[in-house]
C-alpha cells in the first residue's frame, strides 16, 4: 500500500508568508502603476489591466496567491505582465472555490488532479475552450497549477528528492544555469505506482545532465508511464513490459507528438536511455526483456539532414563592421560579453555563467579563459585568449568584485545584475542579442548582399569554429576547443568552410574570372571561355586557397598555415653553409622575391605580400653577412656569423 504524503502549512511557514506580505503587499488591491512595481517592469509591458484585486478570495487562499506572486516577481521567474494576467482571473477562481471548496484555507488541502479536473470542467461550463483561443482555459489552468506547485513545495520541508516537486536550486551539484527561469521538476503527473521509480532515475540524472535534459527525460517517462498505467492499472512495475506494449505506445505517441517532431525523437531517445539505465542498475521495477528488444532502431524518426546553409555564421565583412561600431553597443556592459563570444566561441549561457574568482588563469603560455561547459559537462574548460581580451575580462573582474556582496552576487558571477529584477543573476542571452540587433540597425551593419544583418548569439560559436579550421587547426583540437561531445559537429564546420568559400567565389566571379599574365598583371576572362570544368575548378582553388607553386606542383594548404617545405628545405637546415661565393644566387633570389611581392600587391593577396616581405628581410640580412666577406653556417663554430634565429617563411609564388 502506497501512502501519499500530504503537506500542511505550519505556523512557521505562515509566519514567513506574513513577513513577506507586510507593507504594500497587505493591500487587497494592487495598482501595477505604483512605483513598487518599477523594478519588475519591462519596456515591452503591454498589459491593459492596471489592478490586481484579491478581495473576493477566501482567507488563506488569498495570502497564498499574494505570496506566490510576490516571491516569483522578486525571484524574477515571473514577468509582471504575466502576474497581471493571472490577477485578471482571480474573481472567476474565487467564485469556483466558493462553489467547489467552501471553507478551504490552503491550496495544500486540495487533491491536485481532482481539483484540476473540476476547475477545467467549470471553465468549459463557463464557455471556455480547451484550445489556445481567445476564450481559452489554458491560462486559468496554468495559474492554478503553478500556485499549487509553488505553495506545496514551499510548505514541504522534506529532503528535495523525497518531494513530488523538486527545486533544482536546492539540489547540490544540480546542473542548473543561473540565466534560466525554469528550475522545477514535477512528478505529480506520474502515476503513484511508478513515482518512486521515476524519482530514483532522475536523482541519478540531475547531477550529470542539465536542467533542460532532465526536464525532457521527465516528460518522456511521464508520457510513457501514464500510457502504461492506463493500459495496466494493476501494474506496480515494468517487469512484464513487451514489444507489443511498445508498439501500442508508439502508435499513440506518434499521433500525440505529430506537431513537434524534434521533441518526438528526443523523448524516444530519453525513453531508451531510461530503459537502459534501470536495467544496468538492476532496478527491481525494470523490464525483464532487454531494452534492445523493446525499442528498435527503426522506431526513431530520422531527422532531416541539416545543410550547411542551416548553420549560420558571421561573415568577415559583418565582423569588421561590428568591430568598428562595438563601442556604440548599449548598454556598454554588454561589450565584454560580445568580445568573449567572439574570442572564445562559447555558448552564451556558458559566458553568462562565468565566475569572477576563477575565470582567468595566467600560465607561461599566456592567458586562458576558464569556465564550465554545461551542455557537454566539460568542467573547468580552458581556451587561450589574447592579452587584450584578458585585459577586458580583468577590468570586469575588478569592477564586479568591488561591487559584489554575498547578497547581491552570491554565486560570484562575472556578468551579474547587482540590483533590480534580476539581482544576483546574469542578464538573459536574449537581451544581448537584442542589443546587437539595435546596434546593427543604428549603425547600418549589413551582410554581403547589403541587407541589414540580424545577429544571433550562437552564430559567434559557428564563426569561431570555421575560423579555427580555416587557420589550419587540427579537427581534434577544434573539437576540444569547442567542447564538442563528438567530432560530427566539428566536421560540419569544415563543410561550412568549403561551402562558404565556393559561394563567395561564385558571387565574386559573376562578372568574370581573372588570371595573371606573364607580366604579372591580372587579365579578366569570361567563365564561358573555359570549356573544361576542371579548369573552372582550378580557378576556384586558386581564388580561395594558397595555391603556392612548388618545384613539383602546387601546395593547397590553408593560407595562414606555416610550412618550411614548400620550396627549398635547405633554407631552414642548420647544416647549410653559405659563403660569399653564393652572393649572385642570393641576389637573384631577392630579385625574384621582390617580383613576387609586386605580383601579390597587384592581386591584392595580403598574406603573400606579408610572408614574402618577411622572407625578403631575411635574405637581405644574410646577403649583408656574405658581402662583409663572412661565412654563414648555423651548425658550425657557434653559427659563425649568426644573425639571429632563422625561422624562414618560404617564398610564396602565386599560381
JOHU-V558990 format. One record per helix or strand of 2 or more residues. SS is the DSSP state (H for helix, E for strand). FROM is the first residue (numbers start at 1). TO is the last residue. If there is no record, write none. Layout:
BEGIN
SS	FROM	TO
SS	FROM	TO
END
This chain:
BEGIN
H	11	20
H	23	26
E	29	31
H	35	40
E	51	53
H	61	75
H	80	87
H	90	100
H	107	109
H	112	125
H	138	155
H	160	162
E	165	167
H	168	170
E	184	186
H	192	205
H	211	231
H	243	256
H	261	280
H	291	293
H	297	299
H	308	310
H	316	328
H	332	344
H	348	352
E	360	363
E	366	373
E	378	385
H	387	403
H	420	422
H	429	443
H	457	470
H	475	482
H	487	508
E	513	516
E	522	525
H	527	529
H	533	544
E	548	550
E	553	555
H	569	572
E	577	578
H	580	603
H	606	627
E	632	633
H	637	639
END
